[in-house]
């Protein structure tokens, strides 16, 4: 079993989710600044090793509640939104200050459920996060509690973190919690509960082991963590639940501290390509010349210059069939332009896109990561 357990030090793109109970002191309602600095020190070491790191952080409402002296217990939606509006400023500043001390920059992203479900907001959020990572920035993501209604809220950041991890094809999702993993029963009340270091498949029995939320600051519990794991591993992202209360929590995982890993069956890119190939209804066909077909088979993205004709009506983010000169299916992919825009740049060089469309769009019509060849690429 030990050989199957992933190692955090081997992951390339890592999403770290931090719960309110880990980040904010339950007694004082204040940020655990010293703890946060040790987490950032861990992140700096990972960055030095060439890793890409993104943080999904709770804590805005908890901090805002303290600053406005809102009562303990359940808050009305408008009270939560007001607390989030105040606390988010403090939260973002705390991350920026801690990261600056290790010569890293923070970028704040606030998302709602719709941003990870609707096609256009999803693509825009994905592009922004990818650009921040390319720039070496550490994105700090939180749910946009200030505007999200109860009908469109995640309600917990475990599932939000899983959606973000799948959005950016992360290799690993780390849930820093107030428990060191999944047990066969609640360990606080059952002395016979056994810790599970590796979960290879999420079965109904595994789901039944999940308990309820245990902290007054936290909205989630083990139930939401299992839900997050199901989202993550299906998309090729392994997930680990670890106790985040101690200093340097990421280094502790690397050093072998007790935690629970949920194993993904494929890497994120392969999982994404399988999703594109087998689960999306195509909305059109893009026809290519021989040169473009050869370029795709050698691992290139699809550029406008090699396109001869468009069929169907599609919008940005839709799945399309990519066909060769004889109409044979070569690949499938997610198109980067609406049909009306794509039609204008068919057969043109990428350097001409800005002049034709009036803005500096992406160079490729379909990026290589958003495309799967119809041959043996998924074998």
SEVEX-253162 format. One record per residue (C-alpha): residue number from 1; chain; y, x negated, z. Coordinates in steps of 0.2 Angstrom, whole numbers, plus 5000, padded with zeros to 4 digits. Layout:
! residues N
num, chaine, north, east, up
NUM, A, Y, X, Z
...
//
This chain:
! residues 379
num, chaine, north, east, up
1, A, 5000, 5000, 5000
2, A, 5012, 4986, 5004
3, A, 5012, 4980, 4987
4, A, 5018, 4997, 4980
5, A, 5033, 4997, 4992
6, A, 5049, 4993, 4982
7, A, 5060, 4980, 4988
8, A, 5079, 4983, 4990
9, A, 5083, 4965, 4985
10, A, 5074, 4968, 4968
11, A, 5085, 4983, 4963
12, A, 5099, 4981, 4950
13, A, 5109, 4997, 4952
14, A, 5110, 5004, 4970
15, A, 5117, 5020, 4977
16, A, 5120, 5021, 4995
17, A, 5123, 5037, 5004
18, A, 5131, 5037, 5021
19, A, 5131, 5052, 5033
20, A, 5144, 5058, 5044
21, A, 5134, 5055, 5060
22, A, 5132, 5037, 5054
23, A, 5150, 5034, 5049
24, A, 5159, 5043, 5063
25, A, 5156, 5042, 5082
26, A, 5150, 5058, 5088
27, A, 5159, 5057, 5105
28, A, 5176, 5051, 5099
29, A, 5177, 5058, 5081
30, A, 5183, 5041, 5076
31, A, 5177, 5030, 5062
32, A, 5165, 5016, 5066
33, A, 5176, 5003, 5059
34, A, 5166, 4988, 5065
35, A, 5149, 4995, 5058
36, A, 5158, 4999, 5041
37, A, 5163, 4981, 5040
38, A, 5145, 4975, 5042
39, A, 5139, 4987, 5029
40, A, 5153, 4981, 5017
41, A, 5147, 4963, 5021
42, A, 5129, 4968, 5015
43, A, 5137, 4975, 4999
44, A, 5146, 4959, 4996
45, A, 5130, 4949, 4997
46, A, 5121, 4961, 4985
47, A, 5136, 4960, 4973
48, A, 5135, 4941, 4974
49, A, 5117, 4943, 4968
50, A, 5122, 4953, 4953
51, A, 5119, 4970, 4959
52, A, 5129, 4985, 4956
53, A, 5133, 4996, 4971
54, A, 5140, 5014, 4973
55, A, 5143, 5023, 4989
56, A, 5142, 5042, 4992
57, A, 5150, 5045, 5008
58, A, 5152, 5059, 5020
59, A, 5165, 5059, 5034
60, A, 5181, 5066, 5027
61, A, 5179, 5083, 5037
62, A, 5174, 5074, 5053
63, A, 5189, 5063, 5052
64, A, 5201, 5077, 5048
65, A, 5194, 5088, 5062
66, A, 5198, 5074, 5074
67, A, 5216, 5071, 5067
68, A, 5220, 5090, 5068
69, A, 5211, 5094, 5084
70, A, 5201, 5108, 5076
71, A, 5188, 5115, 5088
72, A, 5170, 5109, 5088
73, A, 5156, 5119, 5080
74, A, 5156, 5129, 5064
75, A, 5173, 5129, 5054
76, A, 5179, 5142, 5042
77, A, 5179, 5137, 5024
78, A, 5198, 5135, 5023
79, A, 5197, 5125, 5039
80, A, 5184, 5113, 5032
81, A, 5195, 5111, 5016
82, A, 5210, 5107, 5026
83, A, 5201, 5095, 5037
84, A, 5194, 5087, 5021
85, A, 5211, 5085, 5013
86, A, 5217, 5076, 5028
87, A, 5202, 5065, 5032
88, A, 5199, 5060, 5014
89, A, 5214, 5049, 5014
90, A, 5209, 5040, 5030
91, A, 5191, 5038, 5023
92, A, 5197, 5031, 5007
93, A, 5209, 5019, 5015
94, A, 5195, 5013, 5027
95, A, 5183, 5009, 5013
96, A, 5197, 5001, 5003
97, A, 5203, 4990, 5018
98, A, 5185, 4985, 5022
99, A, 5181, 4980, 5004
100, A, 5197, 4971, 5002
101, A, 5192, 4959, 5016
102, A, 5177, 4953, 5005
103, A, 5188, 4953, 4989
104, A, 5181, 4969, 4982
105, A, 5190, 4984, 4976
106, A, 5186, 5002, 4979
107, A, 5188, 5017, 4967
108, A, 5188, 5035, 4974
109, A, 5178, 5049, 4964
110, A, 5178, 5067, 4971
111, A, 5165, 5078, 4963
112, A, 5160, 5096, 4964
113, A, 5143, 5104, 4959
114, A, 5150, 5109, 4942
115, A, 5154, 5091, 4939
116, A, 5136, 5086, 4939
117, A, 5129, 5102, 4931
118, A, 5141, 5106, 4917
119, A, 5140, 5095, 4901
120, A, 5158, 5089, 4899
121, A, 5162, 5085, 4917
122, A, 5146, 5077, 4919
123, A, 5149, 5066, 4904
124, A, 5166, 5062, 4910
125, A, 5161, 5058, 4927
126, A, 5147, 5047, 4921
127, A, 5158, 5037, 4909
128, A, 5171, 5034, 4923
129, A, 5157, 5028, 4936
130, A, 5150, 5017, 4923
131, A, 5166, 5009, 4919
132, A, 5170, 5006, 4937
133, A, 5154, 4997, 4939
134, A, 5157, 4987, 4924
135, A, 5173, 4982, 4931
136, A, 5165, 4976, 4947
137, A, 5173, 4990, 4957
138, A, 5163, 4999, 4971
139, A, 5165, 5018, 4968
140, A, 5166, 5029, 4983
141, A, 5160, 5046, 4979
142, A, 5162, 5062, 4990
143, A, 5161, 5080, 4987
144, A, 5178, 5088, 4983
145, A, 5178, 5099, 4999
146, A, 5196, 5103, 4997
147, A, 5193, 5114, 4982
148, A, 5175, 5118, 4981
149, A, 5171, 5136, 4987
150, A, 5155, 5140, 4996
151, A, 5147, 5146, 4980
152, A, 5149, 5130, 4971
153, A, 5147, 5117, 4985
154, A, 5132, 5106, 4987
155, A, 5134, 5108, 5006
156, A, 5126, 5091, 5009
157, A, 5129, 5074, 5002
158, A, 5110, 5070, 5001
159, A, 5108, 5080, 4985
160, A, 5125, 5075, 4978
161, A, 5119, 5057, 4980
162, A, 5103, 5060, 4971
163, A, 5113, 5068, 4957
164, A, 5125, 5054, 4956
165, A, 5110, 5042, 4956
166, A, 5102, 5050, 4941
167, A, 5119, 5052, 4932
168, A, 5121, 5033, 4932
169, A, 5102, 5029, 4930
170, A, 5102, 5020, 4947
171, A, 5086, 5010, 4951
172, A, 5087, 5015, 4970
173, A, 5095, 5027, 4981
174, A, 5097, 5022, 5000
175, A, 5100, 5036, 5012
176, A, 5107, 5029, 5028
177, A, 5103, 5042, 5042
178, A, 5100, 5044, 5060
179, A, 5081, 5042, 5058
180, A, 5071, 5028, 5051
181, A, 5061, 5038, 5039
182, A, 5049, 5053, 5036
183, A, 5036, 5057, 5050
184, A, 5022, 5069, 5049
185, A, 5030, 5079, 5063
186, A, 5047, 5078, 5072
187, A, 5045, 5062, 5082
188, A, 5057, 5068, 5096
189, A, 5046, 5082, 5101
190, A, 5029, 5076, 5095
191, A, 5022, 5060, 5102
192, A, 5008, 5060, 5089
193, A, 5020, 5060, 5075
194, A, 5016, 5046, 5062
195, A, 5029, 5037, 5052
196, A, 5026, 5037, 5033
197, A, 5032, 5020, 5025
198, A, 5028, 5025, 5007
199, A, 5027, 5042, 4999
200, A, 5020, 5041, 4981
201, A, 5021, 5059, 4977
202, A, 5031, 5074, 4985
203, A, 5018, 5087, 4989
204, A, 5019, 5104, 4998
205, A, 5012, 5095, 5013
206, A, 5026, 5082, 5012
207, A, 5039, 5095, 5011
208, A, 5032, 5105, 5026
209, A, 5035, 5089, 5036
210, A, 5054, 5091, 5034
211, A, 5064, 5097, 5050
212, A, 5081, 5104, 5052
213, A, 5098, 5096, 5054
214, A, 5099, 5087, 5070
215, A, 5117, 5082, 5072
216, A, 5132, 5092, 5075
217, A, 5142, 5081, 5062
218, A, 5128, 5082, 5049
219, A, 5126, 5096, 5037
220, A, 5109, 5090, 5031
221, A, 5092, 5086, 5039
222, A, 5076, 5080, 5032
223, A, 5074, 5095, 5022
224, A, 5089, 5090, 5011
225, A, 5083, 5072, 5010
226, A, 5066, 5078, 5003
227, A, 5076, 5089, 4991
228, A, 5086, 5073, 4986
229, A, 5070, 5063, 4984
230, A, 5063, 5076, 4972
231, A, 5079, 5075, 4961
232, A, 5079, 5056, 4962
233, A, 5061, 5051, 4958
234, A, 5059, 5063, 4944
235, A, 5073, 5054, 4935
236, A, 5065, 5037, 4939
237, A, 5076, 5032, 4954
238, A, 5066, 5026, 4969
239, A, 5073, 5032, 4986
240, A, 5073, 5025, 5004
241, A, 5077, 5034, 5020
242, A, 5082, 5021, 5034
243, A, 5091, 5021, 5051
244, A, 5109, 5017, 5047
245, A, 5115, 5016, 5065
246, A, 5114, 4998, 5068
247, A, 5125, 4984, 5061
248, A, 5121, 4977, 5043
249, A, 5109, 4991, 5039
250, A, 5106, 4985, 5021
251, A, 5101, 4968, 5027
252, A, 5089, 4976, 5039
253, A, 5080, 4985, 5025
254, A, 5079, 4969, 5016
255, A, 5072, 4961, 5031
256, A, 5058, 4974, 5033
257, A, 5065, 4986, 5046
258, A, 5055, 5003, 5047
259, A, 5060, 5015, 5033
260, A, 5052, 5027, 5021
261, A, 5051, 5024, 5002
262, A, 5049, 5038, 4989
263, A, 5041, 5030, 4974
264, A, 5048, 5034, 4956
265, A, 5034, 5034, 4943
266, A, 5045, 5027, 4929
267, A, 5061, 5017, 4928
268, A, 5078, 5027, 4926
269, A, 5080, 5023, 4907
270, A, 5062, 5028, 4903
271, A, 5063, 5044, 4913
272, A, 5080, 5048, 4904
273, A, 5073, 5045, 4887
274, A, 5058, 5056, 4891
275, A, 5070, 5070, 4896
276, A, 5079, 5068, 4880
277, A, 5064, 5068, 4869
278, A, 5054, 5082, 4877
279, A, 5065, 5094, 4887
280, A, 5081, 5097, 4877
281, A, 5083, 5109, 4862
282, A, 5091, 5100, 4847
283, A, 5107, 5108, 4841
284, A, 5108, 5099, 4824
285, A, 5103, 5084, 4813
286, A, 5111, 5068, 4809
287, A, 5105, 5060, 4793
288, A, 5106, 5041, 4791
289, A, 5105, 5028, 4777
290, A, 5091, 5015, 4776
291, A, 5103, 5002, 4784
292, A, 5106, 5013, 4799
293, A, 5088, 5017, 4802
294, A, 5084, 4998, 4802
295, A, 5098, 4995, 4815
296, A, 5091, 5009, 4826
297, A, 5073, 5002, 4825
298, A, 5080, 4985, 4830
299, A, 5088, 4992, 4846
300, A, 5106, 4996, 4840
301, A, 5116, 5011, 4844
302, A, 5121, 5023, 4831
303, A, 5137, 5020, 4822
304, A, 5147, 5032, 4811
305, A, 5146, 5020, 4796
306, A, 5127, 5023, 4793
307, A, 5128, 5042, 4793
308, A, 5127, 5051, 4777
309, A, 5127, 5070, 4782
310, A, 5128, 5081, 4797
311, A, 5118, 5098, 4799
312, A, 5120, 5111, 4813
313, A, 5134, 5114, 4825
314, A, 5134, 5103, 4841
315, A, 5146, 5098, 4855
316, A, 5148, 5082, 4864
317, A, 5133, 5079, 4875
318, A, 5121, 5090, 4865
319, A, 5104, 5084, 4859
320, A, 5102, 5081, 4841
321, A, 5088, 5075, 4829
322, A, 5091, 5059, 4820
323, A, 5084, 5058, 4802
324, A, 5081, 5045, 4789
325, A, 5085, 5046, 4770
326, A, 5070, 5057, 4766
327, A, 5073, 5069, 4781
328, A, 5060, 5062, 4792
329, A, 5064, 5062, 4811
330, A, 5068, 5044, 4817
331, A, 5074, 5048, 4834
332, A, 5083, 5060, 4846
333, A, 5099, 5057, 4856
334, A, 5114, 5064, 4865
335, A, 5129, 5064, 4853
336, A, 5145, 5057, 4859
337, A, 5157, 5068, 4849
338, A, 5159, 5086, 4844
339, A, 5153, 5091, 4827
340, A, 5171, 5093, 4821
341, A, 5176, 5076, 4826
342, A, 5159, 5068, 4820
343, A, 5162, 5076, 4803
344, A, 5178, 5067, 4801
345, A, 5171, 5049, 4805
346, A, 5155, 5051, 4795
347, A, 5152, 5035, 4785
348, A, 5168, 5026, 4792
349, A, 5169, 5010, 4802
350, A, 5171, 5011, 4821
351, A, 5187, 5002, 4819
352, A, 5194, 5017, 4810
353, A, 5190, 5030, 4823
354, A, 5207, 5029, 4832
355, A, 5217, 5031, 4817
356, A, 5206, 5046, 4811
357, A, 5205, 5055, 4827
358, A, 5221, 5051, 4835
359, A, 5213, 5043, 4850
360, A, 5203, 5028, 4854
361, A, 5185, 5035, 4856
362, A, 5169, 5027, 4859
363, A, 5163, 5015, 4845
364, A, 5146, 5023, 4843
365, A, 5141, 5041, 4839
366, A, 5125, 5040, 4850
367, A, 5123, 5026, 4862
368, A, 5107, 5017, 4863
369, A, 5104, 5022, 4881
370, A, 5106, 5040, 4876
371, A, 5093, 5039, 4862
372, A, 5074, 5038, 4860
373, A, 5065, 5033, 4845
374, A, 5051, 5045, 4838
375, A, 5038, 5031, 4837
376, A, 5030, 5022, 4852
377, A, 5046, 5019, 4863
378, A, 5039, 5029, 4877
379, A, 5021, 5024, 4877
//
